[in-house]
Amino acid sequence: KVRPKNSPADPPPAPDTSVSFSEMLHLIQTGQDIPGLQKLNISATNGSPTPSQMTQKPKPWEAKAGPSGGAGNLNERFSTLEDIQ
């Protein structure tokens, strides 16, 4: 099925927003808006942070020794320096 050009399902053609690097630099230095760039309204909430919802993954040295051959916690495996030697 062929749709006619600019059918209602197609977005309107965007205006030409191409600018050279020097033009963009001048716009930024003078505080002007860059054409075609969406301006977002971002502001601080000044609220307290929310607690994490994810569980923290163990560090490699905190992993228990198991079938994967991990080192595990050395404090559990050796009680004194003599046990290591």
LOVO-856704 format. One record per atom (N, C-alpha, C): residue number from 1; residue in three letters; x, z, y. Coordinates in Angstrom, 3 decimals, always signed. Layout:
// residues N
+-----+--------+----------+----------+----------+
! num ! residu !        X !        Z !        Y !
+-----+--------+----------+----------+----------+
! NUM !    ALA !        X !        Z !        Y !
...
+-----+--------+----------+----------+----------+
END
This chain:
// residues 85
+-----+--------+----------+----------+----------+
! num ! residu !        X !        Z !        Y !
+-----+--------+----------+----------+----------+
!   1 !    LYS !   +0.856 !   +0.000 !   -1.181 !
!   1 !    LYS !   +0.000 !   +0.000 !   +0.000 !
!   1 !    LYS !   +0.897 !   +0.000 !   +1.237 !
!   2 !    VAL !   +0.631 !   -0.879 !   +2.130 !
!   2 !    VAL !   +1.418 !   -1.009 !   +3.351 !
!   2 !    VAL !   +0.621 !   -0.436 !   +4.514 !
!   3 !    ARG !   +1.258 !   +0.491 !   +5.241 !
!   3 !    ARG !   +0.591 !   +1.078 !   +6.410 !
!   3 !    ARG !   +0.963 !   +0.278 !   +7.641 !
!   4 !    PRO !   +0.019 !   +0.157 !   +8.572 !
!   4 !    PRO !   +0.369 !   -0.510 !   +9.827 !
!   4 !    PRO !   +1.366 !   +0.328 !  +10.606 !
!   5 !    LYS !   +2.135 !   -0.323 !  +11.443 !
!   5 !    LYS !   +3.149 !   +0.376 !  +12.228 !
!   5 !    LYS !   +2.490 !   +1.411 !  +13.130 !
!   6 !    ASN !   +3.109 !   +2.609 !  +13.231 !
!   6 !    ASN !   +2.606 !   +3.729 !  +14.029 !
!   6 !    ASN !   +1.224 !   +4.181 !  +13.579 !
!   7 !    SER !   +1.029 !   +4.295 !  +12.268 !
!   7 !    SER !   -0.237 !   +4.805 !  +11.747 !
!   7 !    SER !   -0.305 !   +6.301 !  +12.032 !
!   8 !    PRO !   -1.475 !   +6.928 !  +11.925 !
!   8 !    PRO !   -1.609 !   +8.348 !  +12.245 !
!   8 !    PRO !   -0.711 !   +9.251 !  +11.403 !
!   9 !    ALA !   -0.288 !   +8.836 !  +10.214 !
!   9 !    ALA !   +0.560 !   +9.674 !   +9.375 !
!   9 !    ALA !   +2.012 !   +9.672 !   +9.858 !
!  10 !    ASP !   +2.406 !   +8.699 !  +10.659 !
!  10 !    ASP !   +3.777 !   +8.613 !  +11.144 !
!  10 !    ASP !   +3.935 !   +9.438 !  +12.418 !
!  11 !    PRO !   +5.071 !  +10.132 !  +12.562 !
!  11 !    PRO !   +5.301 !  +10.851 !  +13.817 !
!  11 !    PRO !   +5.567 !   +9.856 !  +14.939 !
!  12 !    PRO !   +5.284 !  +10.232 !  +16.173 !
!  12 !    PRO !   +5.545 !   +9.322 !  +17.279 !
!  12 !    PRO !   +7.041 !   +9.075 !  +17.398 !
!  13 !    PRO !   +7.439 !   +7.902 !  +17.831 !
!  13 !    PRO !   +8.875 !   +7.630 !  +17.953 !
!  13 !    PRO !   +9.514 !   +8.563 !  +18.978 !
!  14 !    ALA !  +10.694 !   +9.071 !  +18.631 !
!  14 !    ALA !  +11.398 !   +9.994 !  +19.514 !
!  14 !    ALA !  +12.038 !   +9.217 !  +20.663 !
!  15 !    PRO !  +12.046 !   +9.803 !  +21.860 !
!  15 !    PRO !  +12.718 !   +9.129 !  +22.959 !
!  15 !    PRO !  +14.220 !   +9.086 !  +22.709 !
!  16 !    ASP !  +14.898 !   +8.148 !  +23.315 !
!  16 !    ASP !  +16.337 !   +8.023 !  +23.144 !
!  16 !    ASP !  +17.003 !   +9.227 !  +23.797 !
!  17 !    THR !  +17.648 !  +10.040 !  +22.979 !
!  17 !    THR !  +18.280 !  +11.264 !  +23.485 !
!  17 !    THR !  +19.789 !  +11.224 !  +23.301 !
!  18 !    SER !  +20.349 !  +10.053 !  +23.073 !
!  18 !    SER !  +21.787 !   +9.988 !  +22.855 !
!  18 !    SER !  +22.515 !  +10.148 !  +24.189 !
!  19 !    VAL !  +23.501 !  +11.032 !  +24.182 !
!  19 !    VAL !  +24.333 !  +11.249 !  +25.360 !
!  19 !    VAL !  +25.784 !  +11.239 !  +24.890 !
!  20 !    SER !  +26.659 !  +10.861 !  +25.766 !
!  20 !    SER !  +28.072 !  +10.849 !  +25.410 !
!  20 !    SER !  +28.606 !  +12.284 !  +25.436 !
!  21 !    PHE !  +29.796 !  +12.442 !  +24.897 !
!  21 !    PHE !  +30.410 !  +13.767 !  +24.875 !
!  21 !    PHE !  +30.622 !  +14.291 !  +26.287 !
!  22 !    SER !  +31.082 !  +13.432 !  +27.174 !
!  22 !    SER !  +31.339 !  +13.885 !  +28.546 !
!  22 !    SER !  +30.032 !  +14.247 !  +29.260 !
!  23 !    GLU !  +28.967 !  +13.494 !  +28.974 !
!  23 !    GLU !  +27.670 !  +13.837 !  +29.576 !
!  23 !    GLU !  +27.173 !  +15.177 !  +29.045 !
!  24 !    MET !  +27.328 !  +15.399 !  +27.729 !
!  24 !    MET !  +26.890 !  +16.662 !  +27.150 !
!  24 !    MET !  +27.713 !  +17.824 !  +27.707 !
!  25 !    LEU !  +29.008 !  +17.622 !  +27.850 !
!  25 !    LEU !  +29.865 !  +18.653 !  +28.418 !
!  25 !    LEU !  +29.426 !  +18.999 !  +29.835 !
!  26 !    HIS !  +29.099 !  +17.985 !  +30.617 !
!  26 !    HIS !  +28.644 !  +18.217 !  +31.994 !
!  26 !    HIS !  +27.316 !  +18.980 !  +32.004 !
!  27 !    LEU !  +26.396 !  +18.620 !  +31.097 !
!  27 !    LEU !  +25.107 !  +19.313 !  +31.021 !
!  27 !    LEU !  +25.308 !  +20.792 !  +30.669 !
!  28 !    ILE !  +26.204 !  +21.054 !  +29.736 !
!  28 !    ILE !  +26.452 !  +22.446 !  +29.322 !
!  28 !    ILE !  +27.104 !  +23.231 !  +30.451 !
!  29 !    GLN !  +28.085 !  +22.623 !  +31.112 !
!  29 !    GLN !  +28.795 !  +23.324 !  +32.190 !
!  29 !    GLN !  +27.890 !  +23.611 !  +33.380 !
!  30 !    THR !  +26.909 !  +22.766 !  +33.616 !
!  30 !    THR !  +26.006 !  +22.972 !  +34.757 !
!  30 !    THR !  +24.750 !  +23.743 !  +34.365 !
!  31 !    GLY !  +24.624 !  +24.139 !  +33.076 !
!  31 !    GLY !  +23.486 !  +24.944 !  +32.637 !
!  31 !    GLY !  +22.195 !  +24.167 !  +32.478 !
!  32 !    GLN !  +22.272 !  +22.857 !  +32.342 !
!  32 !    GLN !  +21.075 !  +22.037 !  +32.184 !
!  32 !    GLN !  +20.710 !  +21.928 !  +30.708 !
!  33 !    ASP !  +19.448 !  +21.572 !  +30.447 !
!  33 !    ASP !  +18.988 !  +21.382 !  +29.074 !
!  33 !    ASP !  +19.549 !  +20.091 !  +28.519 !
!  34 !    ILE !  +19.881 !  +20.109 !  +27.229 !
!  34 !    ILE !  +20.365 !  +18.918 !  +26.544 !
!  34 !    ILE !  +19.149 !  +18.190 !  +25.990 !
!  35 !    PRO !  +18.990 !  +16.899 !  +26.293 !
!  35 !    PRO !  +17.804 !  +16.171 !  +25.837 !
!  35 !    PRO !  +17.745 !  +16.093 !  +24.314 !
!  36 !    GLY !  +16.548 !  +16.321 !  +23.772 !
!  36 !    GLY !  +16.332 !  +16.242 !  +22.337 !
!  36 !    GLY !  +16.664 !  +17.510 !  +21.584 !
!  37 !    LEU !  +17.185 !  +18.516 !  +22.259 !
!  37 !    LEU !  +17.550 !  +19.770 !  +21.607 !
!  37 !    LEU !  +16.401 !  +20.757 !  +21.768 !
!  38 !    GLN !  +15.934 !  +21.297 !  +20.647 !
!  38 !    GLN !  +14.821 !  +22.245 !  +20.697 !
!  38 !    GLN !  +15.330 !  +23.575 !  +21.220 !
!  39 !    LYS !  +14.683 !  +24.109 !  +22.232 !
!  39 !    LYS !  +15.081 !  +25.388 !  +22.817 !
!  39 !    LYS !  +14.295 !  +26.497 !  +22.129 !
!  40 !    LEU !  +15.008 !  +27.439 !  +21.518 !
!  40 !    LEU !  +14.388 !  +28.537 !  +20.798 !
!  40 !    LEU !  +14.366 !  +29.780 !  +21.668 !
!  41 !    ASN !  +13.298 !  +30.548 !  +21.555 !
!  41 !    ASN !  +13.168 !  +31.791 !  +22.304 !
!  41 !    ASN !  +13.600 !  +32.924 !  +21.378 !
!  42 !    ILE !  +14.874 !  +33.284 !  +21.438 !
!  42 !    ILE !  +15.422 !  +34.331 !  +20.582 !
!  42 !    ILE !  +15.762 !  +35.530 !  +21.448 !
!  43 !    SER !  +15.241 !  +36.677 !  +21.058 !
!  43 !    SER !  +15.537 !  +37.890 !  +21.814 !
!  43 !    SER !  +15.750 !  +39.044 !  +20.845 !
!  44 !    ALA !  +16.442 !  +40.057 !  +21.297 !
!  44 !    ALA !  +16.706 !  +41.232 !  +20.478 !
!  44 !    ALA !  +15.438 !  +42.049 !  +20.307 !
!  45 !    THR !  +15.268 !  +42.642 !  +19.139 !
!  45 !    THR !  +14.077 !  +43.456 !  +18.896 !
!  45 !    THR !  +14.277 !  +44.897 !  +19.339 !
!  46 !    ASN !  +15.527 !  +45.337 !  +19.427 !
!  46 !    ASN !  +15.856 !  +46.716 !  +19.804 !
!  46 !    ASN !  +15.210 !  +47.743 !  +18.880 !
!  47 !    GLY !  +14.846 !  +47.319 !  +17.685 !
!  47 !    GLY !  +14.270 !  +48.237 !  +16.710 !
!  47 !    GLY !  +15.327 !  +48.689 !  +15.732 !
!  48 !    SER !  +14.967 !  +49.642 !  +14.898 !
!  48 !    SER !  +15.912 !  +50.102 !  +13.890 !
!  48 !    SER !  +15.956 !  +49.078 !  +12.758 !
!  49 !    PRO !  +17.111 !  +48.910 !  +12.130 !
!  49 !    PRO !  +17.211 !  +47.930 !  +11.054 !
!  49 !    PRO !  +16.394 !  +48.353 !   +9.845 !
!  50 !    THR !  +15.941 !  +47.381 !   +9.084 !
!  50 !    THR !  +15.167 !  +47.676 !   +7.881 !
!  50 !    THR !  +16.116 !  +47.905 !   +6.724 !
!  51 !    PRO !  +15.752 !  +48.790 !   +5.794 !
!  51 !    PRO !  +16.634 !  +49.032 !   +4.644 !
!  51 !    PRO !  +16.679 !  +47.802 !   +3.744 !
!  52 !    SER !  +17.799 !  +47.655 !   +3.032 !
!  52 !    SER !  +17.980 !  +46.527 !   +2.128 !
!  52 !    SER !  +16.982 !  +46.605 !   +0.988 !
!  53 !    GLN !  +16.475 !  +45.449 !   +0.569 !
!  53 !    GLN !  +15.517 !  +45.392 !   -0.532 !
!  53 !    GLN !  +16.202 !  +44.994 !   -1.838 !
!  54 !    MET !  +17.445 !  +44.516 !   -1.753 !
!  54 !    MET !  +18.149 !  +44.056 !   -2.943 !
!  54 !    MET !  +19.067 !  +45.154 !   -3.475 !
!  55 !    THR !  +19.276 !  +45.141 !   -4.780 !
!  55 !    THR !  +20.219 !  +46.089 !   -5.365 !
!  55 !    THR !  +21.628 !  +45.553 !   -5.168 !
!  56 !    GLN !  +22.551 !  +46.465 !   -4.945 !
!  56 !    GLN !  +23.928 !  +46.069 !   -4.700 !
!  56 !    GLN !  +24.614 !  +45.757 !   -6.023 !
!  57 !    LYS !  +25.281 !  +44.590 !   -6.085 !
!  57 !    LYS !  +25.993 !  +44.215 !   -7.300 !
!  57 !    LYS !  +27.259 !  +45.061 !   -7.417 !
!  58 !    PRO !  +27.616 !  +45.473 !   -8.641 !
!  58 !    PRO !  +28.830 !  +46.281 !   -8.796 !
!  58 !    PRO !  +30.083 !  +45.442 !   -8.530 !
!  59 !    LYS !  +31.076 !  +46.080 !   -8.001 !
!  59 !    LYS !  +32.351 !  +45.428 !   -7.767 !
!  59 !    LYS !  +33.028 !  +45.197 !   -9.122 !
!  60 !    PRO !  +33.953 !  +44.258 !   -9.221 !
!  60 !    PRO !  +34.576 !  +43.980 !  -10.522 !
!  60 !    PRO !  +35.224 !  +45.212 !  -11.151 !
!  61 !    TRP !  +35.819 !  +46.088 !  -10.349 !
!  61 !    TRP !  +36.454 !  +47.268 !  -10.911 !
!  61 !    TRP !  +35.452 !  +48.368 !  -11.238 !
!  62 !    GLU !  +34.192 !  +48.209 !  -10.799 !
!  62 !    GLU !  +33.159 !  +49.188 !  -11.121 !
!  62 !    GLU !  +32.371 !  +48.795 !  -12.367 !
!  63 !    ALA !  +32.553 !  +47.566 !  -12.839 !
!  63 !    ALA !  +31.797 !  +47.085 !  -13.995 !
!  63 !    ALA !  +32.224 !  +47.843 !  -15.246 !
!  64 !    LYS !  +31.283 !  +48.136 !  -16.098 !
!  64 !    LYS !  +31.588 !  +48.838 !  -17.352 !
!  64 !    LYS !  +32.241 !  +47.868 !  -18.323 !
!  65 !    ALA !  +33.157 !  +48.371 !  -19.148 !
!  65 !    ALA !  +33.772 !  +47.547 !  -20.185 !
!  65 !    ALA !  +32.710 !  +47.240 !  -21.223 !
!  66 !    GLY !  +32.651 !  +46.003 !  -21.620 !
!  66 !    GLY !  +31.645 !  +45.612 !  -22.595 !
!  66 !    GLY !  +32.112 !  +44.410 !  -23.379 !
!  67 !    PRO !  +31.198 !  +43.665 !  -23.935 !
!  67 !    PRO !  +31.580 !  +42.509 !  -24.748 !
!  67 !    PRO !  +32.318 !  +41.446 !  -23.948 !
!  68 !    SER !  +32.162 !  +41.464 !  -22.637 !
!  68 !    SER !  +32.850 !  +40.460 !  -21.832 !
!  68 !    SER !  +34.321 !  +40.793 !  -21.652 !
!  69 !    GLY !  +34.745 !  +41.978 !  -22.068 !
!  69 !    GLY !  +36.148 !  +42.339 !  -21.991 !
!  69 !    GLY !  +36.563 !  +42.859 !  -20.643 !
!  70 !    GLY !  +35.647 !  +43.341 !  -19.824 !
!  70 !    GLY !  +35.981 !  +43.873 !  -18.518 !
!  70 !    GLY !  +36.819 !  +45.135 !  -18.631 !
!  71 !    ALA !  +37.561 !  +45.444 !  -17.590 !
!  71 !    ALA !  +38.447 !  +46.606 !  -17.621 !
!  71 !    ALA !  +37.669 !  +47.906 !  -17.598 !
!  72 !    GLY !  +36.509 !  +47.913 !  -16.968 !
!  72 !    GLY !  +35.739 !  +49.141 !  -16.876 !
!  72 !    GLY !  +36.360 !  +50.106 !  -15.896 !
!  73 !    ASN !  +35.867 !  +51.308 !  -15.881 !
!  73 !    ASN !  +36.375 !  +52.340 !  -14.998 !
!  73 !    ASN !  +37.588 !  +52.990 !  -15.658 !
!  74 !    LEU !  +38.750 !  +52.870 !  -15.046 !
!  74 !    LEU !  +39.974 !  +53.407 !  -15.636 !
!  74 !    LEU !  +39.936 !  +54.917 !  -15.743 !
!  75 !    ASN !  +39.215 !  +55.600 !  -14.856 !
!  75 !    ASN !  +39.119 !  +57.066 !  -14.927 !
!  75 !    ASN !  +38.402 !  +57.498 !  -16.198 !
!  76 !    GLU !  +37.486 !  +56.683 !  -16.702 !
!  76 !    GLU !  +36.790 !  +57.019 !  -17.936 !
!  76 !    GLU !  +37.663 !  +56.735 !  -19.151 !
!  77 !    ARG !  +38.541 !  +55.746 !  -19.077 !
!  77 !    ARG !  +39.351 !  +55.338 !  -20.224 !
!  77 !    ARG !  +40.589 !  +56.213 !  -20.389 !
!  78 !    PHE !  +41.179 !  +56.676 !  -19.276 !
!  78 !    PHE !  +42.409 !  +57.457 !  -19.338 !
!  78 !    PHE !  +42.221 !  +58.731 !  -18.520 !
!  79 !    SER !  +42.512 !  +59.862 !  -19.142 !
!  79 !    SER !  +42.340 !  +61.114 !  -18.415 !
!  79 !    SER !  +43.596 !  +61.508 !  -17.647 !
!  80 !    THR !  +44.779 !  +61.174 !  -18.167 !
!  80 !    THR !  +46.031 !  +61.516 !  -17.483 !
!  80 !    THR !  +46.985 !  +60.340 !  -17.526 !
!  81 !    LEU !  +48.051 !  +60.429 !  -16.779 !
!  81 !    LEU !  +49.057 !  +59.380 !  -16.737 !
!  81 !    LEU !  +49.707 !  +59.206 !  -18.112 !
!  82 !    GLU !  +49.853 !  +60.294 !  -18.867 !
!  82 !    GLU !  +50.469 !  +60.212 !  -20.198 !
!  82 !    GLU !  +49.629 !  +59.368 !  -21.147 !
!  83 !    ASP !  +48.303 !  +59.360 !  -20.970 !
!  83 !    ASP !  +47.444 !  +58.559 !  -21.839 !
!  83 !    ASP !  +47.678 !  +57.071 !  -21.649 !
!  84 !    ILE !  +48.114 !  +56.674 !  -20.461 !
!  84 !    ILE !  +48.335 !  +55.267 !  -20.170 !
!  84 !    ILE !  +49.601 !  +54.787 !  -20.860 !
!  85 !    GLN !  +50.614 !  +55.634 !  -20.919 !
!  85 !    GLN !  +51.905 !  +55.218 !  -21.477 !
!  85 !    GLN !  +51.850 !  +55.297 !  -22.931 !
+-----+--------+----------+----------+----------+
END
